[in-house]
Amino acid sequence: MRTAIVSGSAKGLGKSIALALAKEGYVLAIHYRDSADAARKTFQEVKKISQGSILLQADMTREDEVLKMADETLAKLGRVDLLVNNVGNFIYKDFGKTSNSEFRDLIESNLYSTLFASRAVLPCMRKQKSGHIVNIGAVGAERLQILEKSTPYFLAKTGVYILTKIMAHEEAKNGIHINMISPGSLATDIFKAKEFPMGRAASYHDVTRALLFLISGDAYYINGANIEVSGGYVPGFKATND
């Protein structure tokens, strides 16, 4: 039995990833913080495919709650083969109008949640001598994009990129693979199709296919990598397909 925790899997990209993993034979720990109704609906969908899956609630920015979630997963499922760090808030707002509390939330929900969840499952993976952690980043995270309407978000995602690199380096000897997937913008309500080189934003399906590849045997020697799923999109650049 292969098991996976997908943070923020009540809806959106996290839900898509959870359903894709269930179809691949994984037993899921579906996670939510506040979206209880959506989480229950997703859980029921997943349960139709993967009977042993469980539903968990936690604030991923609180280390005690993350540790409790990991302990509950181990108690009910026995192991953790995959952690997908999908949680992370986003705002599109001028930097000068971004409050301190909003700045803190972006850093904590994207960076701290990834750190806490990874450290919570790594002891189990070390004992197993195997495991995958896939962090969801953002296109441009390797380069630290300085964008006036999303600077705190990119600061956090660059932090996730650095975490991915250092954790992969430290844990490779334990048979653990830690990689990152950085989608082009999924925010179709902010950007228009013509702003993307390939004529559309990234889709959930694009991201899930990349993830399934990274956790497959075909990607065995890929560790510490950041896979941009962006169709050539670079934040701050204009598309040339007008």
C-alpha positions as CSV (number, residue, x, y, z in Angstrom):
1,M,0.0,0.0,0.0
2,R,1.3,3.4,-1.0
3,T,0.2,6.4,1.0
4,A,0.2,10.2,0.4
5,I,-0.5,13.3,2.3
6,V,-1.7,16.2,0.1
7,S,-1.9,19.5,2.0
8,G,-4.7,21.8,0.9
9,S,-6.5,19.1,-1.0
10,A,-10.1,20.2,-0.4
11,K,-10.3,22.0,-3.7
12,G,-8.3,23.4,-6.6
13,L,-4.9,22.0,-7.5
14,G,-4.7,19.9,-4.3
15,K,-8.0,18.2,-5.1
16,S,-6.8,17.4,-8.6
17,I,-3.5,15.9,-7.3
18,A,-5.4,13.8,-4.7
19,L,-7.7,12.4,-7.3
20,A,-4.9,11.6,-9.7
21,L,-3.0,9.8,-6.9
22,A,-6.0,7.8,-5.9
23,K,-6.4,6.6,-9.5
24,E,-2.7,5.5,-9.3
25,G,-3.4,3.4,-6.3
26,Y,-2.4,5.7,-3.4
27,V,-4.3,5.8,-0.1
28,L,-4.8,9.5,0.7
29,A,-4.7,11.7,3.7
30,I,-6.9,14.6,2.5
31,H,-6.1,17.8,4.3
32,Y,-8.0,21.0,4.9
33,R,-7.9,23.9,7.3
34,D,-11.1,25.9,6.9
35,S,-12.9,24.4,3.8
36,A,-14.7,21.7,5.7
37,D,-17.6,21.3,3.3
38,A,-15.4,21.2,0.2
39,A,-13.0,18.8,2.0
40,R,-15.9,16.4,2.8
41,K,-17.0,16.4,-0.9
42,T,-13.5,15.7,-2.1
43,F,-13.0,13.0,0.5
44,Q,-16.1,11.2,-0.7
45,E,-14.9,11.4,-4.3
46,V,-11.5,10.0,-3.3
47,K,-13.1,7.3,-1.1
48,K,-14.9,5.9,-4.2
49,I,-11.5,5.2,-5.7
50,S,-9.3,4.6,-2.6
51,Q,-11.3,3.1,0.2
52,G,-8.8,3.5,3.0
53,S,-8.3,7.2,2.6
54,I,-8.7,9.5,5.6
55,L,-9.6,13.2,6.2
56,L,-7.6,15.5,8.4
57,Q,-7.8,19.1,9.6
58,A,-4.8,21.2,10.5
59,D,-3.4,24.7,10.3
60,M,-0.2,24.1,8.4
61,T,1.4,27.2,9.8
62,R,1.3,25.7,13.3
63,E,4.0,23.1,14.0
64,D,2.0,21.4,16.7
65,E,-1.0,20.8,14.4
66,V,1.2,19.6,11.6
67,L,2.9,17.1,13.9
68,K,-0.4,15.9,15.1
69,M,-1.6,15.4,11.5
70,A,1.5,13.4,10.7
71,D,1.1,11.2,13.8
72,E,-2.5,10.6,12.9
73,T,-1.6,9.6,9.4
74,L,1.0,7.1,10.6
75,A,-1.4,5.7,13.2
76,K,-4.1,5.1,10.6
77,L,-2.2,4.4,7.5
78,G,1.1,3.0,8.9
79,R,3.5,4.9,6.6
80,V,4.0,8.0,4.4
81,D,5.3,7.4,0.9
82,L,4.6,10.8,-0.5
83,L,4.0,14.3,0.9
84,V,2.8,17.0,-1.5
85,N,3.3,20.5,0.0
86,N,0.5,22.3,-1.9
87,V,-0.6,24.8,0.8
88,G,0.3,28.4,0.2
89,N,-1.8,31.6,0.0
90,F,-1.4,34.1,-2.8
91,I,-2.4,37.8,-3.2
92,Y,-2.0,40.1,-6.1
93,K,-1.6,43.5,-4.5
94,D,0.8,46.4,-4.6
95,F,3.7,45.9,-2.2
96,G,3.1,49.3,-0.5
97,K,-0.5,48.3,0.2
98,T,0.4,44.8,1.5
99,S,-0.1,44.8,5.3
100,N,2.3,43.2,7.7
101,S,-0.2,40.6,8.6
102,E,-0.7,39.7,4.9
103,F,3.1,39.6,4.4
104,R,3.4,37.3,7.4
105,D,0.6,35.0,6.1
106,L,2.2,34.6,2.7
107,I,5.6,33.7,4.2
108,E,4.1,31.3,6.8
109,S,1.5,29.6,4.6
110,N,4.0,29.0,1.8
111,L,7.4,28.5,3.5
112,Y,6.7,27.5,7.1
113,S,4.0,25.0,6.1
114,T,6.5,23.3,3.8
115,L,9.2,23.2,6.4
116,F,6.9,21.9,9.2
117,A,5.2,19.2,7.1
118,S,8.5,18.0,5.6
119,R,10.2,17.7,9.0
120,A,7.1,15.9,10.4
121,V,7.3,13.1,7.8
122,L,11.0,12.8,7.3
123,P,11.7,10.5,10.3
124,C,9.2,8.0,9.0
125,M,10.7,8.1,5.5
126,R,14.2,7.6,6.9
127,K,13.0,4.5,8.7
128,Q,11.5,3.3,5.4
129,K,14.6,4.2,3.5
130,S,12.3,5.7,0.8
131,G,9.8,8.5,0.2
132,H,9.0,11.4,-2.0
133,I,8.3,15.0,-1.1
134,V,7.0,17.3,-3.9
135,N,6.8,21.0,-3.1
136,I,4.6,23.3,-5.2
137,G,6.5,26.4,-6.1
138,A,5.9,29.1,-8.7
139,V,7.6,29.8,-12.0
140,G,10.5,32.1,-11.5
141,A,11.2,31.0,-7.9
142,E,14.7,30.1,-8.8
143,R,15.4,33.6,-9.9
144,L,13.7,35.6,-7.1
145,Q,11.2,37.6,-9.2
146,I,10.7,41.2,-7.9
147,L,7.2,42.0,-8.9
148,E,5.4,44.9,-7.3
149,K,2.1,43.0,-6.9
150,S,3.4,39.7,-5.6
151,T,6.8,40.2,-4.0
152,P,6.0,38.5,-0.6
153,Y,4.7,35.4,-2.5
154,F,7.8,35.1,-4.6
155,L,10.0,35.6,-1.5
156,A,8.3,32.7,0.1
157,K,8.5,30.5,-3.0
158,T,12.2,31.2,-3.5
159,G,12.5,30.0,0.1
160,V,10.7,26.8,-0.8
161,Y,13.1,26.3,-3.7
162,I,16.1,26.7,-1.3
163,L,14.5,24.2,1.2
164,T,14.0,21.8,-1.7
165,K,17.6,21.9,-2.6
166,I,19.1,21.5,0.8
167,M,16.7,18.8,2.0
168,A,17.2,16.8,-1.2
169,H,21.0,17.0,-0.6
170,E,20.7,15.9,3.0
171,E,18.2,13.1,2.5
172,A,19.3,11.5,-0.7
173,K,21.5,9.1,1.3
174,N,18.3,7.9,3.0
175,G,16.5,7.0,-0.3
176,I,14.3,10.1,-0.2
177,H,13.5,12.2,-3.2
178,I,12.6,15.9,-2.7
179,N,11.6,17.9,-5.8
180,M,9.6,21.0,-6.7
181,I,7.1,21.7,-9.4
182,S,6.7,25.4,-10.3
183,P,3.5,26.0,-12.4
184,G,3.0,29.0,-14.6
185,S,0.2,31.1,-13.3
186,L,-3.0,29.2,-12.5
187,A,-4.8,32.4,-11.8
188,T,-6.9,32.7,-14.9
189,D,-8.9,35.5,-13.2
190,I,-5.9,37.7,-13.1
191,F,-4.2,37.0,-16.4
192,K,-5.6,36.6,-19.9
193,A,-4.8,33.7,-22.3
194,K,-3.0,35.9,-24.7
195,E,-0.4,36.8,-22.0
196,F,1.0,33.3,-22.1
197,P,3.4,32.1,-24.9
198,M,1.4,29.0,-25.5
199,G,-1.9,30.7,-25.4
200,R,-3.2,29.6,-22.0
201,A,-2.3,29.4,-18.4
202,A,-1.1,26.2,-16.8
203,S,-3.8,23.7,-15.9
204,Y,-4.2,21.4,-13.0
205,H,-3.7,18.4,-15.3
206,D,-0.4,19.8,-16.5
207,V,0.9,19.9,-12.9
208,T,-0.5,16.5,-11.9
209,R,1.2,14.8,-14.9
210,A,4.5,16.3,-14.0
211,L,4.1,15.1,-10.4
212,L,3.2,11.6,-11.4
213,F,6.4,11.5,-13.5
214,L,8.5,12.8,-10.6
215,I,7.3,10.0,-8.3
216,S,7.7,7.3,-10.9
217,G,10.7,5.0,-11.4
218,D,11.5,6.8,-14.6
219,A,12.5,9.8,-12.5
220,Y,14.7,7.9,-10.0
221,Y,17.8,10.1,-10.5
222,I,15.9,13.4,-10.4
223,N,16.4,14.7,-6.9
224,G,16.5,18.4,-5.8
225,A,15.1,19.5,-9.1
226,N,12.6,22.3,-9.9
227,I,10.4,21.5,-12.8
228,E,8.7,24.5,-14.3
229,V,5.4,23.7,-15.8
230,S,4.9,27.1,-17.5
231,G,4.7,26.7,-21.3
232,G,7.6,29.2,-21.5
233,Y,5.9,31.8,-19.3
234,V,8.2,34.2,-17.5
235,P,6.7,36.5,-14.9
236,G,7.1,40.1,-15.8
237,F,7.6,39.4,-19.5
238,K,5.1,40.0,-22.2
239,A,4.1,37.1,-24.6
240,T,5.1,37.5,-28.2
241,N,2.2,35.7,-29.7
242,D,-0.1,38.7,-30.3
